[in-house]
C-alpha cells in the first residue's frame, strides 16, 4: 500500500526505513506541518476530514503515477485525519530512487497532486474562536511544465494581469462593481453541461473565490456539451480539470474544490461560507438539499435544469417572504420521473444556454443589478425561442407549513434519518464479502453498456421494485443503479413496506468508476 490515511501520529522513521533499497542512491521526503496562521489569521488548530474510499483509491493512483513517471524505486504518502494542533505533522511524502533528481521530482509530484486531487477538507480553528472549512487546491504544479523548463531557456513571462476593461465600461459595474466581484465567493455545484459556462463566465468576470463540487470523472460522451474540457482529459476528475481551467483563464481567482457531494449538515455550513450558490447538477436530490441548505443558511441560490430542448431557471433568494424550490414542488419526485442527459438526450447548446443564464443571474445578484421584484420560474423553449415567466406565490407552499426555513429543517432531519440507507463500497466484491445480495435496478440497455463485473442476485428495473418485492429475500440487500438516485429511492420505498435490511450503493456504478 503506497498511500494511507492515518488518524494517529505518523511514525516517519518506519516509513523511511520501508523505502530503503540497495539500488537506491537517493531519498527525498516532504513533511507538511500545521502552521499557526493562514491568510493573516492566527490558527489554533485544525480538523481534517476525508472521503475515505475515494481518497484511498485516488492517493494510490497518484503515488503509482509518480513511480511510473519518474522511475523511482519506491514511494509512499501518509495523510492525517482528525484533530491536529499547531506543529503536528499533517502529511508525509517519501520517495527513493537510483538518483536524487528522480526522488526530488517524484516527491514534488505527489504532494502537488495530493493537494490538488484528494477529497480531503480541513476546518481551521482560529484564536478568535471562529472556524472555517478550507479546501486548498489552488497550487502551482511544477511538473506540468517540466518538459518546457528542461528544453527552453526563455525568461519567465511577466505575471498575468486580468483585463476587465469591457465590463468596467458598464455604468452598473465600474471600479466599485469590480471590487465587489473580487470580494465575492461563489459555490458551483456540478462541473458538467450547466457548470462549465457558469464556472468559465464567473472566473472570467473576476469573482474572487470559486468553490466547485463534483465527484465525476470526464467521459467522452460529455465533451459535446462540457466545453471546458478536451479529449485528452477523459478519465480525469472534472473538479480537477475545472480548477485547472480556472487557473489558466484567470490566475487571480482562488479555487476551492470538493470531490464528493456535500452531505446535508455539511452543506449548510459550507453554504454559509459563500455569498451565492449556483446549482448545476441533473440530480433532483442535490437540488432539493441545496434549496434546503440555502434557506437555512440565508445564502441565495440559482437553480437550472434542462430537458431536451427546454430549460427552467429559478432564483431562491433565501430571505423571509421569498419562495424556495419546495414552495413549487414540496416533495422530491421519484428518480424515474425525472429525465437526464444520459437517458433523454441533449444538444450541447441547451445546457450551455441555461448555464449562461445562471451565470448572468449570479452576476446580477453579486452586482446588485436590476432584477424582477416578483419570484418566478422561468421556462425557456430553445426551439421557438419563447420564454415564459410563471410567478410563484410566496403565500402558498411552505408558507402554509411554517415557512421555508421550518420546512427545510424538517427535510434536513429526515435526510439525517435516511443517510444510513446509502453505503459506500470501493468495489462490489467488498459488498459481497460483507454478505450483501446485489439487486441491479438498471434496465437492460444500461446493464449491457456497463456490466457490474460481478453477478447480481436479482435484476429488477427500479419501476418494478415494489410490485416484485416478493422476489426479494430478507437481506441484507444492496440496491444498485447508475448514480445511486433510483436505488436510494427504491430502498426508501422497500423500507416503508417493511424491508429493514435494504441499502443503496452510494453514488451507484458511477461512484465505482470514480474510485476504480
Secondary structure, DSSP 4 states (H G I P E B T S, - for coil): --EEEESS---HHHHHHHT--TT--EEEEEEEE--SEETTEEEEEEEEEE-HHHHHHHHHHHHHHHHHHHT-SEEEEEEE-EEEETT-EEEEEEEEESSHHHHHHHHHHHHHHHHHH--EEEEEEETTS-EEEE-------GGGGHHHHHH--PPPPPPP----HHHHTSTTTHHHHHHHHHH-EEEEE--SHHHHHHHHHHHHHT-SEEEEE--PBP-GGGTTT-TT--GGGTTSBHHHHHHHHHHHH-TTSEEEEESSPPPHHHHHHHHTTSSEEEE--S-HHHHHHHHHHHHHHT-EEEEEEEETTEEEEEEE--STT---HHHH-SSPPPGGGS--HHHH---HHHHHHHHHHHHHHHHHHHHT----SS-EEEEEETTTTEEEEEE--TTSGGGGGT-HHHHHHHHHHHHHHHGGGEE--SSHHHHHHTTPEEEE-S-HHHHHHS--SS--SEE--GGGTTTTGGG--SS-EEEE-SSSHHHHHHHHHHHHTT--SEEEETTHHHHHHHH-
